[in-house]
Structures are given as C-alpha cells and as structure tokens.
C-alpha cells in the first residue's frame, strides 16, 4: 500500500510565494461542534413539550380527568413524542440531509409528502400566532380587566412583525 504524499511533495514548496496566504483549515467557518450531550437533548425535549397550550388548557383537563387522568394522558403523549424524536434522530444519523423534518419527509417518503409537510408546518405556524394572542388575552384578562384587547393584539402583531 502506498504512503500518502504530503502537501509539499504533491504540489511543491511554495512558502516563498507572495501571492498565497496561509490559513487554518476547518470543517466550517464558525467552528460549530455537531454534538449534543444527553442533558442538552433532554432539555430541548422538555422545552418543546411545554408551551402555551399546556398552561391554558390544563385547567379544563384537570377538571374533566382529574390529576391521575391528566398524568396518564401526559405520560402517553410524552412517550409518543419520544418515539417520534427517536425516529427523526435515527433517520438524521443514518442519512443526513441539509434541512429539517420537511426534507426528511421528502427524502424518506416522497417529494410530494415533503411538500405537504412543508405547507402543513406553514399553516401550523400561521395559526399559532392568533392562538398565542388569544391565550395572552385570556391570561391577562384573568388578572386585570382594564387592559384593552385591541392593545394586546396590536402589541403582539408589532412584536411578531
């Protein structure tokens, strides 16, 4: 087996040339390290599962199902989300793509499915903004009645824009 040649042997010694700048070669420009520890992954999962909907809708679920039923439902939901996250992680490790879950849907299922997943995510995000405004109005009206709803809506729209 042949030994690999060094740069100087392959291309010659150009250290006396004024037109070449020496630099350090890295895999990416910002020295990004592509690894997460177990703690970071768990915190991302916890942060992704706690949202406005949990705090706004928890009262109705607690009233209907009680604490045991709510704990059971939340545990089942967390198990389902864990399976989905594990599947996405395995697909990303096995065949990485330049993009998120929308690109994964296009690569693993079909390009039409990826297209549909992209539009589905767009509509989800577009409808999330009015839900967030409604939830904020609900929480604020619980604590104070003198805050006008139109002012909250206008402030949220300005902050989102």
Protein Blocks (a to p, Z undefined) as FASTA:
>chain_A
ZZdddfklmnopaklpckbccddddfbfnopacdddfklmmmmmmmmmpcfklmmmmmmm
mmmnommlmmmmmmmmmmmmmmmmmmmmmmmmmmgceddfklmmmmmmomklmmmmmmmm
mmmmmmmmmmmmmmmmmmmmmmpmkbcfklmmmmmmmmmZZ
